[in-house]
């Protein structure tokens, strides 16, 4: 999975689902962990449990 392929990410009941142009991936990390690894110019937190690309 490439960071440029990420469309959005959702955390639900402690499970992080990252949706990309290639499919969905599950990670056992927090949304804040993912957010810290992404470009804040390209990704915004649109809800307390959702990150989306702009």
LINDA-V961796 format. One line per field, one symbol per residue. phi: phi as a letter, one per 30 degrees, with the letter a starting at -180 (. if undefined). burial: 1 if it has 16 or more other ideal C-beta (glycine too) atoms within 10 Angstrom, else 0. Layout:
# LINDA-V961796
phi = ???
burial = ???
This chain:
# LINDA-V961796
phi = .cedddcabbcbhicccccbdckcbcbcbcddddedccdddcbbdcadbbcbdc
burial = 000001001110000101010000000010100100000000100000001100
